[in-house]
């Protein structure tokens, strides 16, 4: 795959490009997603890591400590929730995930 400078992209450049594409999409910058919590983990830092799933698909999610502090319930596996956040690519790992700000 060659870009406008006629050279192959590095993995970092490819992942950063994908991140910018998602960040530039108005729908994906602020979307609501409904699903069932799976694989819930609360990290010592206060960040929450989990997947949201439905009958056909799954998306990895992270909710940073500052947002998680505003929750008035304790999330758990099996709960059906609606989250708000933004879809992005974690450039280091090349993984697509949802950055949750509200649940």
C-alpha positions in Angstrom: 0.0 0.0 0.0 1.5 3.3 -1.1 0.5 6.7 0.1 0.9 10.1 -1.6 4.6 10.1 -1.0 5.0 6.7 -2.7 6.2 4.9 0.3 4.8 2.2 2.5 3.1 3.3 5.7 4.5 2.2 9.0 2.2 0.4 11.3 2.1 3.5 13.6 1.1 5.7 10.6 -1.6 3.3 9.5 -3.1 3.1 13.0 -2.9 6.9 13.5 -4.6 7.4 10.1 -7.4 5.1 11.2 -7.7 6.9 14.5 -8.0 10.3 12.7 -10.7 8.9 10.3 -12.8 7.8 13.3 -12.2 11.0 15.2 -13.4 13.0 12.2 -16.7 11.2 11.9 -19.4 13.2 13.8 -21.5 10.1 14.5 -18.6 8.2 16.0 -17.4 11.2 18.1 -20.5 11.2 20.2 -22.7 8.1 19.9 -24.9 6.0 22.1 -24.6 2.2 22.1 -26.7 -0.3 23.8 -25.5 -3.7 24.8 -24.8 -6.2 27.6 -21.7 -5.8 29.8 -19.2 -8.7 29.5 -15.7 -9.2 31.0 -16.0 -6.2 33.4 -12.8 -5.3 35.2 -12.2 -2.3 37.5 -8.5 -1.4 37.3 -6.6 -0.1 40.4 -6.4 3.2 38.6 -10.2 3.5 38.6 -10.6 2.9 34.9 -13.3 0.4 33.9 -12.6 -2.1 31.1 -15.4 -4.2 29.6 -17.0 -5.3 26.4 -20.5 -4.5 25.2 -22.1 -7.3 23.3 -25.3 -8.2 21.5 -26.5 -11.3 19.8 -24.1 -10.8 16.8 -21.1 -8.6 17.8 -18.9 -7.3 20.6 -16.9 -4.0 21.1 -14.2 -3.4 23.6 -14.8 -0.4 25.9 -12.9 1.7 28.4 -14.3 4.2 30.8 -11.7 6.4 32.4 -11.7 7.1 36.2 -13.0 10.7 35.9 -16.1 9.5 34.0 -16.5 6.3 36.2 -16.6 8.4 39.4 -19.9 9.9 38.2 -21.7 6.5 38.1 -24.5 6.0 40.6 -24.4 2.2 40.3 -21.8 -0.6 40.0 -21.6 -2.1 36.6 -21.5 -5.9 36.4 -21.4 -8.6 33.8 -24.8 -9.3 32.3 -26.2 -5.8 32.8 -27.9 -4.3 29.8 -26.8 -0.7 29.5 -26.7 2.3 27.2 -23.4 4.1 27.0 -22.3 7.3 25.4 -18.9 7.9 24.1 -16.6 7.9 21.1 -15.2 5.2 18.9 -11.4 5.3 18.3 -8.3 3.3 17.6 -5.8 2.7 20.4 -2.8 3.4 18.2 -0.2 1.4 20.1 -2.2 -1.8 19.8 -4.2 -1.1 16.7 -7.3 -2.0 18.6 -10.7 -0.4 17.9 -12.7 0.5 21.0 -15.3 2.7 22.5 -14.2 5.4 24.9 -17.2 5.6 27.3 -18.0 8.9 29.0 -21.5 8.1 30.4 -23.4 4.9 31.3 
